[in-house]
Amino acid sequence: DGVRGAGWTDRIVDRIDGGTVAVAMGTVHWTDGTRFDLEAVRARTREVGAAMILDGTQTVGAVPVDVQALAPDALIVAGYKWLLGPYSLSLAWFGDRYLDGIPLEETWIGRRDSENFAGLVDYVDEYQPGALRFDVGQRSNFALIPALSASLDLVLEWRPERVSAYCRALMADAFPRLRDLGLRVEDDRWRSPHLFGLGLPPGTDADRLKQSLDRHRVGVSFRGSSVRVSPYVYNDSADVEALFAAFDKGLA
């Protein structure tokens, strides 16, 4: 119906009660980019004293995410997606709730003063202060860390708010045309600019549609009854026209 985001947020908030320890969720839905009202969820977790743990993999780097304003207890992001980094690395931001926590991985480098190699023979139980204690044991990986660092520099140069605005403007005129083909498109408020789903009409021949997409050299992802589309800064209006043509022919 184009407003699933509102219903999903309401159902999440309604399920949070005094017995809720933590709410772990994505910043958007991974299958089609449908947004949640994270502020409403956060307000409810505060009311009952529950933690809020966010997976920002599908948004961080492509749209602004303000951890100071939202103040989740943890935000974890895979490095390979919108942060443009390599596989095998992720980043995390922790609020006060977990800064004195016990790491899942007990490493030597996560111990207090581990940077003092001469003192490593003097074993200590205390962890590094703050979030450093949660670092992976091989955080000094000389192949992956420089690649991620360069990627983050590029993301900061491009700025997520600019990436988001570009993707939104690029697709703005296409959504009415896609709806006219019978595709379900989420309402603007609940649709991510850089990641969205196109709900397929009943009876769609998926194989025929995939062949049309291939012929038009359009790369998308099929997720259940939706097609996930992820525009980015390397796309332009010609790519949008190819996307529309592929669906126009594939659904005919």
Long-range contacts (C-beta under 8 A, 24 or more apart in sequence): 1-184, 2-184, 2-185, 2-186, 2-187, 3-186, 3-187, 3-189, 3-190, 4-34, 4-186, 4-190, 5-34, 5-35, 5-36, 5-37, 5-186, 5-187, 5-189, 5-190, 5-191, 6-37, 6-189, 6-190, 8-34, 8-36, 9-36, 9-37, 9-40, 9-41, 12-36, 12-41, 13-40, 13-41, 13-44, 16-41, 16-44, 16-45, 16-48, 16-50, 17-48, 18-48, 20-45, 20-48, 20-50, 21-50, 21-51, 22-50, 22-51, 22-52, 22-53, 22-73, 23-50, 23-51, 23-52, 23-53, 24-53, 24-54, 24-55, 25-53, 25-54, 25-55, 26-54, 26-55, 26-56, 26-57, 26-58, 27-54, 27-55, 27-56, 27-58, 27-59, 27-60, 27-65, 28-58, 28-59, 28-192, 28-195, 29-58, 30-57, 30-58, 31-197, 31-223, 31-224, 31-226, 31-228, 32-186, 32-195, 32-196, 32-197, 32-199, 32-223, 32-226, 32-228, 33-58, 33-186, 33-191, 33-192, 33-194, 33-195, 33-196, 33-197, 33-228, 34-186, 34-190, 34-191, 34-192, 34-197, 35-189, 35-190, 35-191, 35-192, 38-70, 39-70, 42-70, 42-71, 42-72, 51-97, 57-81, 57-82, 58-82, 58-192, 58-195, 59-192, 59-194, 59-195, 60-160, 61-155, 61-160, 61-163, 62-160, 62-163, 62-164, 62-167, 62-194, 62-195, 62-232, 63-160, 63-161, 63-163, 63-164, 63-192, 63-193, 63-194, 64-160, 64-161, 64-164, 65-160, 67-93, 67-95, 71-95, 73-97, 73-98, 74-98, 79-148, 79-151, 82-155, 82-194, 83-148, 83-151, 83-152, 83-155, 84-151, 84-154, 84-155, 85-144, 85-147, 85-148, 85-151, 85-152, 86-144, 86-147, 86-148, 86-151, 88-144, 89-141, 89-144, 89-145, 89-148, 92-131, 92-134, 93-131, 94-130, 94-131, 94-134, 99-130, 99-131, 101-133, 101-134, 102-127, 103-127, 103-133, 103-134, 104-134, 105-136, 105-137, 107-135, 107-136, 107-137, 108-137, 109-135, 109-137, 109-139, 109-140, 110-134, 110-135, 110-137, 158-233, 163-194, 163-232, 163-233, 164-193, 164-194, 165-193, 166-233, 167-193, 167-194, 167-231, 167-232, 167-233, 168-193, 170-231, 170-235, 170-236, 170-237, 170-240, 171-196, 171-231, 171-240, 174-240, 174-243, 174-244, 177-244, 178-244, 178-247, 181-247, 181-248, 181-251, 182-251, 183-247, 183-251, 184-226, 193-231, 194-230, 194-231, 194-232, 195-228, 195-229, 195-230, 196-228, 196-229, 197-223, 197-226, 197-227, 197-228, 197-229, 198-226, 198-227, 198-229, 198-247, 199-225, 199-226, 200-225, 200-226, 200-227, 201-251, 204-251, 208-250, 209-246, 209-247, 209-250, 209-251, 210-250, 211-250, 212-246, 212-247, 212-249, 212-250, 213-246, 213-250, 215-246, 215-249, 216-242, 216-243, 216-245, 216-246, 216-249, 217-242, 218-242, 218-243, 218-246
